[in-house]
Structures are given as C-alpha cells and as structure tokens.
Amino acid sequence: MKLKNVLIVVEDIEKSKQFYQDLFGLTTVLDNDGNMVLTEGLALQDKKIWQEFLGKEILPESNSCELYFEEANLEAFVEKLERLYPSVRYVNRLMTHSWGQKVIRFYDPDGNLIEVGTPM
C-alpha cells in the first residue's frame, strides 16, 4: 500500500489551482469536475462535493494539519508570496527555529495551513 494523494477542500478550485501554481509551481495532472489532482500529490476538491460526502461542516483554519514544503531560498519565496498574495493570512512570518531551520506559516485562500521551511 502507498499514499497516493493528500486532499484539501477548497471553495474555488480554479483560484486554488492558481495559488498553488503561482507559489509552488504545481501543475494539473487530472481535472475531473470538482476534483483536481496537482503534481506532488496534492488533490483539490470542491467544498460542496466534500460536504455532500461527509454531511458535516467544513472548518477553515482548523489548524489540525498542514501542507509542508521546503525551499532553499526562503527569503525569495517570502518576497514572491508578499508580491503575489499581499493579503495572505500569516500564522507566523519568517522565523528561525532554535535548530537553525527558517520557516514561515500561512493559510491558503481556504484556510488550509501551509508551512514552508528551509531543507533540514
């Protein structure tokens, strides 16, 4: 058995696709009417479809998981983030952990938590 994808729920699938393409260079592998798979195994699903499956409310900014990316030139990434998405909501701006890793945490347009850190 192997993990194939990580699925996140989004309000506007095209807006989310653009966000992940702009910031992380992800591209579309499969687009299937409210379900989209991007490179690196990230799947986007329309919020209405997910709510029908679960029969439960979606809780943005639940902080129960995060998408983690690594970037060697984190300062350049932060500049790109601030230029392309100036209204992004931060959990923490660029910081350095005690073990020397630089990280930034913020939410995507749907409240999914993202961390970008320098390689360990």
N, C-alpha and C positions, 0 to 999 in steps of 0.2 A: 504494500500500500504506500502511496505517496500523496503529499499535499499538492493539489493542483492550483488552487486559487485562494485568494483572500477577497471576500466580497464586502463592499461597503454600500450603504444606502444613500442615494442622492436625490435631491428634489428635481434638478435639471441636468439630465445626463449629458447633454451637449456642452453645457457650461463646465461641468466637472471634467469631462474629457479634455476640454481646452486647458483647464487649470493644470491637470497632470501632464499634459503635453508641454505646456509653456515652461513649467518649473522643473520637471524631471525627465523630459524627453520621451515619455511613454507614448506609444502609438497603438492604434486599434488593431487587434487580432481578430475579433469577432464582434459584429453588431447585429443583435437579434431582438429588435423591437422591445426596448426597455431593459435589455440585458446586454452588457458590453464587457468584453474582456480586453484588457490592455496588456502590453508587454510587461514582463516581470511578474505576471500572475495576478495583477490587480483587476478585480471584477467590479463593475459598477452596476447597480440595479436601481430601477426607478422606485421611488418611495411607495407609490400606490401599489405596485406589484408586491413588494415586500410586506406591506401592511395586510394585503389580502391573504398572503401565505400564513402570516403569524397571527393575525387577528389581534394585534397589540399595537400600542402607540410607539412611535419611534422617538427616542430621546437624544436629541443632538447634544453635543458636548457632555456626554455621559462619563468621559474620562476613564472608561473601563478597558480600553486597549488603544494602541497607537500603531500607525504605519511608520516604520523606521527606515530611513535612507542614509547612506554615507556619501560624503562629498569631501574630497581633499582640500579644495579651495572654498572653505565655508564663507569667508568674507565676501567673495564674488557672488556666491549663491544668495547671501543676505541682500546684497545690492540689487540683484535681479528680482528677488521677492518684493522688496520695497518699491522698486520701479514699476513692476507689472501689476502688483496687488497691494497698493498702498493702504487699503482699509482692512488688511488681514488682521485677524484677532490672535494675539500672542498669548501663550501660556508663560513662556519666558523668552526674552530676547537673547541674543548671542551671549553665552556664558562659557566659562571653563570649569569643568569638574575638578575636584581635588586630584584625580588621577591623570589630569592633563588633557582629557578629551574636550574639545569645543562642541557645543550643541546649541540648537535653537528648537523651540517647540511652538507650534501654532495650529490653528484649525483651518481645515479646508472650508469651502463655502457652505458645506452642510454640517459643520461641527464635528467632523472626524479629526481626531488628534493626529498630528504628524510631528515626528522628531527627525531632524537632520543633524548628523554628527560627523566629525572627522573620523577616518578609519582608526580602528583600535589596533 
